[in-house]
């Protein structure tokens, strides 16, 4: 019996977004189970996720109208997570992607308005476009240190909301950012990674650090936490900008193009990152993104590297090259023998380790 075409597509989405990634990065268990059941039954992944997100947002609005602010906050977060994971497989040219991402931003922002202090939606000019971030601040902390937190190819800023909250609980402010080629900065700000200059992203990340330095309610040193390909970006940025006081590389690599050695079809995502009509120029640009020995030797601030032994997106050997190549005298390597990519399957342990590490290095304790 021939397998229906939708079943192969559903299985591909479930491999890209396994249950541990959904749960570890903010989706409620009931929503994750319902999403998997819907796609197993033939409903397209984005449609099922959008339906769940709309239902969550409706419950949030009803709770808010009844005066239940805490419940509304939780439902808005649930809705945002559904929209966030729902838009992942859609190409940029599909109008549903922008619509779903707008719903993602709106519900995440609605949740943020219910926090104390509320979230701040930050926009930063860069080249001919606009970069975007969410600023989380801890309550009752005067001029807290800041962590710049971001993802990689398609795990964008809101996916790290749980990580941001772990930092905020420890007295740290967080700029949850979309860099060039990521999330809101790409879809609505028109900013992609530069085809010719691998260090353009350092200028972009540096613009966020400048925002932190000039913000009247922030103070102290700035740390950087990059996840997946974002780990490569974080290490490169730490090598280029002396303002980085501590850097965490989670699931990263010294050579992000290594993913194409094992998964050549990933070139389509690389193409979107650079905003090119054909994949070849983007792939060539990504292959030029390498943390050379000279670059790594320029990293002298405290370094934390986290990696899963069986990770096949970026190999454990790549993470060791980053760790071994820096000149940091304060450096730590944490390895999980059963860890998946970015340690989604040990979320609490990961966030506890990283949160405590940044609190100690940036003086929040």
C-alpha positions in Angstrom: 0.0 0.0 0.0 1.4 3.4 -1.0 2.0 5.9 1.8 -0.1 9.1 1.3 2.1 12.1 0.3 1.1 14.1 3.4 2.4 11.3 5.7 6.0 11.8 4.5 5.7 15.5 5.0 4.3 15.1 8.5 7.1 12.8 9.4 9.7 15.3 8.2 8.2 18.1 10.3 8.2 15.8 13.3 11.8 15.0 12.8 12.7 18.7 12.5 10.6 19.6 15.5 10.6 16.5 17.8 8.5 16.5 21.0 11.5 17.5 23.2 12.2 20.6 21.1 8.5 21.6 21.3 8.3 21.1 25.0 11.7 22.3 25.9 11.2 25.6 24.0 7.8 26.6 25.4 5.0 24.6 23.8 2.4 23.2 26.3 2.3 19.4 26.4 -1.4 19.3 25.5 -0.8 21.5 22.4 2.2 19.5 21.3 0.2 16.2 21.6 -2.7 17.8 19.7 -0.4 19.1 17.0 1.2 15.7 16.4 -2.3 14.0 16.4 -3.6 16.5 13.9 -0.7 16.0 11.4 -0.8 12.3 11.8 -4.5 12.5 10.8 -3.6 14.5 7.6 -4.0 18.1 8.7 -1.1 20.2 7.4 1.4 21.2 10.1 1.0 25.0 9.7 -2.8 24.8 9.6 -3.0 22.6 12.8 -0.6 24.9 14.6 -2.5 28.1 13.6 -5.8 26.6 14.7 -4.3 25.7 18.1 -2.7 29.2 18.4 -6.0 30.9 17.6 -7.8 28.8 20.2 -5.2 29.7 22.8 -5.4 33.5 21.9 -9.2 33.4 22.2 -8.9 31.8 25.7 -6.3 34.5 26.7 -8.7 37.3 25.6 -11.6 35.8 27.6 -9.4 35.4 30.7 -8.2 39.0 30.4 -11.8 40.2 30.0 -12.7 38.4 33.2 -9.8 40.0 35.1 -7.6 36.8 35.2 -4.3 38.4 34.1 -2.1 35.5 35.1 -4.3 33.0 33.2 -4.3 35.4 30.2 -0.5 35.6 30.3 -0.2 31.8 30.2 -2.7 31.4 27.3 -1.0 34.1 25.3 2.3 32.3 25.7 0.7 29.0 24.6 -0.7 30.7 21.6 2.6 32.3 20.6 4.4 28.9 20.9 1.9 27.3 18.5 2.3 30.1 15.9 6.1 30.0 16.4 6.4 26.3 15.6 3.7 26.3 13.0 5.4 28.8 10.7 8.8 27.0 10.6 8.2 24.8 7.5 6.6 27.6 5.5 8.8 29.3 2.8 9.1 33.1 3.0 7.2 33.4 -0.2 4.1 31.8 1.3 1.8 34.6 2.7 0.8 32.3 5.5 4.3 32.6 7.0 4.1 36.3 7.5 0.6 36.1 8.8 1.4 33.4 11.3 4.6 35.3 12.3 2.6 38.4 12.9 0.2 36.4 15.1 3.3 35.1 16.9 4.6 38.6 17.6 1.2 39.9 18.6 0.5 37.1 21.1 4.0 37.2 22.5 3.8 40.9 22.9 0.3 40.6 24.6 1.8 38.2 27.1 4.7 40.6 27.6 2.4 43.5 28.4 1.1 41.5 31.4 4.6 41.1 32.9 6.1 43.3 35.6 8.0 45.1 34.2 6.4 44.7 30.8 8.5 43.7 27.8 9.9 46.3 25.5 9.9 45.8 21.7 13.2 47.0 20.5 14.0 48.0 16.9 17.5 48.9 15.7 18.4 50.3 12.3 20.9 48.2 10.4 22.0 48.8 6.8 18.7 49.5 4.9 16.5 47.7 7.3 15.6 47.1 10.9 16.7 44.6 13.5 14.3 43.6 16.3 14.4 42.2 19.8 12.4 41.8 23.0 13.9 43.3 26.2 13.1 41.4 29.3 14.0 43.1 32.6 14.0 41.6 36.2 11.7 43.3 38.7 13.3 45.3 41.5 16.8 45.2 40.0 18.5 48.5 39.4 20.6 48.6 36.2 21.0 44.9 35.7 23.6 43.2 33.5 22.4 42.1 30.1 22.5 38.8 28.1 22.1 39.0 24.3 20.3 35.8 23.4 19.6 34.4 19.9 19.2 31.3 17.8 20.3 30.1 14.5 18.9 29.0 11.1 15.3 28.7 12.1 15.2 28.5 15.9 14.5 32.3 16.4 14.2 34.5 19.4 10.8 33.6 20.9 11.8 30.0 20.9 14.2 30.9 23.7 11.6 32.6 25.9 12.0 29.9 28.5 15.8 30.5 28.6 15.2 34.2 28.9 12.9 33.7 31.9 15.6 31.6 33.6 18.0 34.5 33.2 15.5 37.1 34.4 14.9 35.0 37.6 18.6 35.4 38.3 18.5 39.2 38.1 19.7 39.5 34.5 18.1 41.5 31.8 17.8 39.8 28.4 17.7 41.1 24.8 16.0 38.3 23.0 17.1 39.1 19.5 16.6 38.3 15.9 19.9 39.0 14.0 20.3 39.3 10.2 18.4 36.6 8.4 16.3 35.6 11.5 12.7 36.1 12.5 11.2 39.5 12.6 14.5 41.1 11.4 14.2 39.1 8.2 10.5 38.9 7.6 9.5 42.4 8.5 12.8 44.3 8.8 14.3 43.2 5.5 17.7 42.4 6.9 19.5 39.2 5.8 23.0 37.9 6.3 25.6 39.6 4.1 26.8 37.5 1.2 30.2 39.2 1.1 31.1 40.0 4.7 30.9 37.4 7.4 31.6 40.1 10.0 28.5 42.1 9.1 26.6 40.0 11.7 29.1 41.3 14.3 28.1 44.8 13.5 24.4 43.9 13.9 24.9 42.2 17.2 27.1 45.1 18.3 24.2 47.4 17.6 22.1 45.5 20.2 25.0 45.8 22.7 25.0 49.6 22.1 21.2 49.6 22.8 21.9 47.9 26.1 24.7 50.4 27.0 22.6 53.4 26.3 19.4 52.1 27.9 18.7 54.2 31.1 17.4 51.1 33.0 20.3 48.8 32.1 23.8 48.6 33.3 26.9 46.5 34.0 28.5 44.1 31.6 26.9 42.3 28.6 27.0 38.5 27.9 26.1 36.7 24.7 24.4 33.4 24.4 24.1 31.8 20.9 22.3 28.6 20.1 23.0 26.2 17.2 24.4 28.3 14.3 23.9 31.2 16.7 26.7 29.6 18.8 29.1 30.2 15.9 27.8 33.8 15.6 28.3 34.4 19.4 31.9 33.1 19.3 32.7 35.2 16.2 31.1 38.3 17.9 33.1 37.7 21.1 36.3 37.6 18.9 35.4 40.9 17.2 33.9 43.0 20.0 35.7 43.5 23.3 32.5 44.6 25.0 31.4 40.9 25.3 32.1 40.0 28.9 31.1 36.4 28.7 30.0 34.1 25.9 27.9 30.8 25.8 28.0 28.5 22.8 25.2 26.0 22.9 25.1 23.4 20.2 27.5 25.5 18.1 30.3 24.9 15.7 33.4 26.5 14.2 32.1 25.9 10.7 28.3 26.1 10.2 28.5 24.8 6.6 29.3 21.3 8.1 25.6 20.7 8.2 25.5 20.6 4.4 28.0 17.7 4.5 25.4 15.5 6.0 22.1 17.3 5.0 22.6 18.9 1.6 18.9 19.8 1.3 19.5 22.2 4.2 20.8 24.6 1.5 17.2 25.9 1.1 17.3 27.3 4.6 20.7 28.8 4.0 19.3 30.5 0.9 16.5 32.1 3.1 19.1 33.2 5.6 20.9 35.2 3.0 17.8 36.2 1.0 19.1 35.0 -2.4 16.9 33.7 -5.3 19.2 30.7 -5.8 20.9 28.6 -3.1 24.4 28.5 -4.6 25.6 32.0 -3.6 24.2 31.5 -0.1 26.0 28.2 0.3 29.2 29.7 -0.9 28.9 32.5 1.6 28.2 30.1 4.4 31.3 28.1 3.5 33.3 31.3 4.1 31.9 31.4 7.7 34.7 29.8 9.6 36.2 30.4 13.1 39.8 30.4 12.1 42.5 29.7 14.7 43.4 33.4 14.7 39.7 34.4 15.3 39.3 31.9 18.1 42.5 33.1 19.7 40.9 36.5 20.0 38.3 35.2 22.4 39.6 36.0 25.9 36.4 36.5 27.9 34.8 33.6 30.0 33.5 30.9 27.7 30.8 28.2 28.3 30.3 25.5 25.7 27.4 23.0 25.8 27.0 20.1 23.4 25.4 16.7 23.0 27.6 13.8 22.2 25.4 12.3 19.5 24.5 15.7 17.9 24.5 15.2 14.1 23.6 18.8 13.2 27.0 20.1 14.4 29.4 17.5 15.6 30.9 17.3 19.1 34.4 17.6 17.5 33.4 21.0 16.2 32.4 22.2 19.6 35.7 21.0 21.0 37.6 23.0 18.4 35.8 26.2 19.6 36.6 25.3 23.2 40.3 24.4 22.5 41.0 27.4 20.3 40.1 30.3 22.5 42.5 32.0 24.9 40.0 32.4 27.7 41.4 31.4 31.0 37.9 30.8 32.4 36.3 28.2 30.2 33.9 25.4 30.8 32.8 22.5 28.5 29.5 20.7 29.5 28.7 17.5 27.5 25.6 15.3 27.6 26.1 11.8 26.5 22.5 11.5 25.4 22.1 15.2 24.5 20.3 16.1 21.3 21.0 19.3 19.3 21.0 22.3 21.7 20.2 19.9 24.6 16.5 20.2 24.1 16.0 17.0 26.0 17.6 18.4 29.2 16.0 21.8 29.2 15.8 22.6 32.9 19.4 21.3 33.6 20.7 23.4 30.6 18.9 26.6 31.7 20.0 26.1 35.3 23.7 25.6 34.3 23.7 28.6 31.8 21.7 30.9 34.1 24.0 30.3 37.1 27.1 30.7 34.9 26.0 34.1 33.5 24.8 35.3 36.9 28.3 34.5 38.4 30.3 36.0 35.5 28.2 39.1 35.0 27.9 39.9 38.7 24.1 39.4 39.1 24.6 37.2 42.3 
